Structure formats: structure tokens, C-alpha cells
């Protein structure tokens, strides 16, 4: 009996530690990803150059990236977005609660990986999409939201979340 009690005293904390470690190490990107298919909201906004955004601009496979000139993490993810753009991945920006002057200056300084950036100074479109902050990225396939990632886009998230969804969408077409 004494040995069993000692064994349990040692075993229970180890089991609890393993249990909590497993919970804490669940891939956060998977938890923060949304795979519910929904229609992209109707766009009644202009791009950063003042041109109306056409609804047919979201046909095909596109990544919509929510960004702002005031967003530190947006600057961190920017080189990766530029790399994707260089690989012919079509990225549309959603400039979120920003000044168009500051946003255009930011793009001029850091480079522009976007086909264009939708200018959303009040966050109306972002609200309809369910944006909680910048950066966030949405995978858009033929005007439908196929995937959503909160936070910085990087190679691991691209490879494990968006790339499989893109491959699946291409097989379905």
C-alpha cells in the first residue's frame, strides 16, 4: 500500500503536467483559423488611389491581407507577403482604420506586394468580415471566404493552413 501511494504521488503530477503541456502546445494558428465558407461582403469602398473597388476583383484565388501603417506586426509580416507576391500569389490589401496618406507613404517606403489596397478608414468592411485587428489574412476563392488567419502570416502558417486550402480549391475547379 505504501509503495502504491508513493507511486501515485509521483505519477499524478507527471500526468497533470503532460495534460497541461498538450493543451498549451496545441497549434495556435489552427485554433485561430476559420474554415467556414461564406460570401465575401459587398464592397462599396475605394482603393488607396481613390478608384472604386470592383466586385469582380475577387474572382479566382486571392489572399486578402488586413494591414495598417500603425501596425508593428504588419511590418514584421511584410517581407513574407512580398515573397508571396513575387511568387505570383495575388494579394489584395485591406487598409484598416488608417490614413490614406500614411498608408501610401508606408507602401512607398516598404514596397507594395498588393494588387491594390481597399481603403477602409472606418473599418466597415473589416467589421463585416469579423476582423479583430491587424494583421489578419483571408483566403478568397471566387468571392467566397475559404479561410481566415488572425495574426502574422508566415511560411509555416502559409504551408499548413492556406496552401492546403488552395490546393483543394484548385482540385475542385
C-alpha positions, -999 to +999 in steps of 0.1 A: +000+000+000+028+024+009+045+018-025+013+024-043+008+057-026+043+068-034+038+058-070+006+078-073+022+108-056+049+108-083+027+098-112-002+122-108+019+154-111+036+139-142+002+131-158-011+166-150+020+182-164+017+162-197-020+171-199-015+208-195+015+208-218-006+192-245-033+219-241-008+247-242+011+234-272-019+230-295-011+248-326-024+284-321-027+290-358-051+261-362-072+274-333-073+309-348-081+297-383-116+297-396-127+273-423-164+283-426-172+291-463-191+324-465-197+350-492-174+380-492-193+411-482-204+436-509-177+462-513-187+498-516-152+513-510-124+527-529-088+517-531-059+538-517-057+557-550-094+567-549-106+542-575-138+522-568-132+486-559-149+463-584-166+432-570-151+410-598-117+418-585-121+389-560-126+363-587-101+334-587-079+327-558-068+357-538-054+365-503-069+395-486-045+409-460-057+433-434-029+458-426-022+494-414+007+518-413+004+519-375+006+481-372+040+468-360+032+432-367+022+442-403+057+454-408+071+421-395+050+400-419+055+424-449+086+407-463+068+374-463+039+389-482+064+404-507+079+369-512+044+355-519+037+383-543+070+376-561+057+340-565+026+353-583+003+349-553-024+375-558-027+396-526-052+423-520-047+447-491-074+459-468-060+491-452-077+491-418-086+523-398-057+542-413-049+575-431-046+571-468-016+594-468+002+574-442-007+541-458+006+552-493+038+566-477+042+532-458+038+513-491+062+536-509+088+531-481+085+493-476+073+481-510+038+471-522+030+434-525-007+441-531-026+442-564-044+471-548-054+480-512-090+486-503-092+517-482-114+511-451-108+541-429-138+534-405-134+497-406-168+490-421-157+461-444-134+448-417-163+447-393-184+427-418-156+403-422-151+398-385-117+414-382-104+417-347-073+436-355-044+438-379-028+418-393-053+392-404-055+373-437-084+358-456-083+332-484-108+343-510-119+319-538-144+333-563-158+359-539-161+334-511-141+334-479-125+300-476-100+305-448-090+331-422-059+335-401-056+360-372-021+374-367+010+374-387+012+354-419+045+334-421+058+304-440+046+278-415+010+292-415+011+295-453+022+259-457-001+244-431-032+264-434-037+283-467-017+262-491-037+230-485-069+251-489-057+265-522-047+230-535-082+217-525-099+247-542-078+241-574-088+204-574-125+214-571-124+237-601 
